[in-house]
Each structure stands twice: as structure tokens, then as C-alpha cells.
Amino acid sequence: MKKKRPSLQDVADKVGVTKMTVSRFLRNPEQVSEVLRGKIAQAVDELGYIPNKAPDLLSNATSHAIGVLLPSLTNQVFAEVIRGIEAVTDRHGYQTMLAHYGYLPEKEEERLTFLLSYNIDGVILAERTHTERTLRMLKTAGIPVVEIMDSVSPCLDVAVGIDNFEASRQMTAAMLTRGCQHVVYLGARHDERTVIRLQGYEQAMRDAGLEPRNVMTQVSSSYSLGAKLLHDCIQKYPETDGLFCTNDDLAIGAIFECQRLGIKVPNDLAISGFHGHDVGQVMTPKLASILTPRDSIGRKAAEVLLARINGKKLPQTLFDVGFELLPGESI
């Protein structure tokens, strides 16, 4: 049963004004005085008030809809996660409401406000880092929350994913076993999984008594970025003999640039990626990568969320779907 959410009247009572005044503020803050604006905004924030786009009668009923908040809708990783989620929700008669936020916590907060206004029964999130208001809204809504893509980091409710740290540690160790001595980590966007993978890489390097090195950027991943980071790495660390990339996009871009420059992969430079996308498995050389079961993550996340919505007790809060090392031909 969903928790009773703070109402328009609750906000009005806290400020000492009428519901109409609060409603005017929510439609257009300029319609109320500057003093009241600040008081109402503070009350809305403190109460975790969520606007209600569904009829009041339905505000505590089930909507048979779940929200899915993803950092990107163009990223192939999340496209496959969505496919897995909808394979389960469609079968159980649930609608999926999708929103993306471009890896920006403030945008996630804005999108979550919109989804919650339709009284969704549960929500799937793709990150662990949220704004304070996002956390308050989720607590106020009182609905099940499943966070995906990582199975280790502390979660709000339930998590489904893989051990990004261990996957990265194992791939780096495999590169070292094959003879690399100067492996550099290439990362983009600085999102939390990129950082966790960096930590796994660093652990493997330190375990081998080697110095961890990285080339990082806040720019979003792309094949062309992989090519650029290859040049940055060669300039910064000319002795580099291996690249462990935070995803396949960077790795594939780096390999194509190596081919253009006459650098032989893996003889001159070993390169590995992360996710095991199909394109990397049909190119020459076949890309070494970590196969992440995105479809399985989506399916498991949806199954766990629907179980929680239906009041079922779960045996655990962290669900690890595992990963597979693909040695390929590039290391």
C-alpha cells in the first residue's frame, strides 16, 4: 500500500495560506508575493510535496505503471536494459514510463518529480548518486525502488547488476598476465561506474606492483573520443603498452585510430573494453571485453520491482547477475 503523500492542503497549512495560493505558486511563482514565494518553496521542499496529475481518488491506488529513469536513451547498454524490463512488465500488464536525464542529478530530480506525479507504483533508477530532494521524494512516495547496473554499492531499497570493480580488476589482471607492463585506464563522463571500474583497474595494477595511470575526461563516450584519448595517452605516457577502456565505444575508437596510425593491436598495444557489444565481436581484431548481461539486468530488475509492488518479501537486497570475460583478439 502506497504511503499517503503530503497534499496541497498540508503545504497550505504549514505556510498559513489557502490552497488556492499554493496552487497559484505552483502554476506560476510570480503570481504570489516574493515573501510568500520563499515560504511556500521551503514548505514544498521540507514536506517532499509531489504534484498530482492523476485524480485525487486514484492518488493512493495502483496505477499499473512503473517509472524507469536512465542517464541515456541512445546508449546501447540502456536500450537492451529497457528491452529486458519491458519483456517482464508487458507480460504482467504494467506500463513503462521512460525518462532520461543525461547523467545530471538535478535533471534526474526533475524527471522523477514528473514520473511520481502520475502515481507510478515503483521506479527503476540507473545511478546511486541522487540529490537530497530526490531522496526525500522517494521516501515520501513510499514506493519500491530498484537501482540497476551495480550489485555492490549500498542501495536505497534493492539493487540489480554486476560487480564492476571485480570485472575491471579481472580484465586488467588478464592484460598483465598476457605481458602488458604499462596499462593505462581510459575513462569518460566520470559517472559512478566509470570511477568504480577505475578503482578495480588500480587494484589489479597495485597487486602486480605497478603504477596505475589514467586519462579521464568529462566528455560523453564516443568512437571519436576513443581516438582522441589514444592520442592523449600516447603523448602523456609514451611507454603505454595496454589500454583498459571504461566501455567498448572508447576501445573501438582507439583500435580504429591505431589502424590508421599503423599501430598493431595487440602486438604494439593491447586494448580492452567493457560491455561486450556485438560490434566489437565482429571487428578485426575481435575486441577483448567484459560481457555484461544487460537484458538479464532489465528482466531481473522488473521481476524484483513487481515482487516488491505486490508485497512479496525478497531473500536479499543485492542481486548479482554476473559477467563474462571475453578475451577476444585485442589483448
Secondary structure, DSSP 8 states (H G I E B T S, - for coil): -------HHHHHHHHTS-HHHHHHHHH-GGGS-HHHHHHHHHHHHHHT-----S-GGGTTS--SEEEEEES-SSSHHHHHHHHHHHHHHHHTT-EEEEEE-TT-HHHHHHHHHHHHTTT-SEEEES-S---HHHHHHHHHHT--EEEEEESSS--SSEEEEE-HHHHHHHHHHHHHHTT-S-EEEEEETT-HHHHHHHHHHHHHHHHTT---EEEEESS---HHHHHHHHHHHHHH-TT--EEEESSHHHHHHHHHHHHHHT--TTTT-EEE-SB--HHHHHSSS--BEEE--HHHHHHHHHHHHHHHHTT---S-SEEE---EEE-TTT-
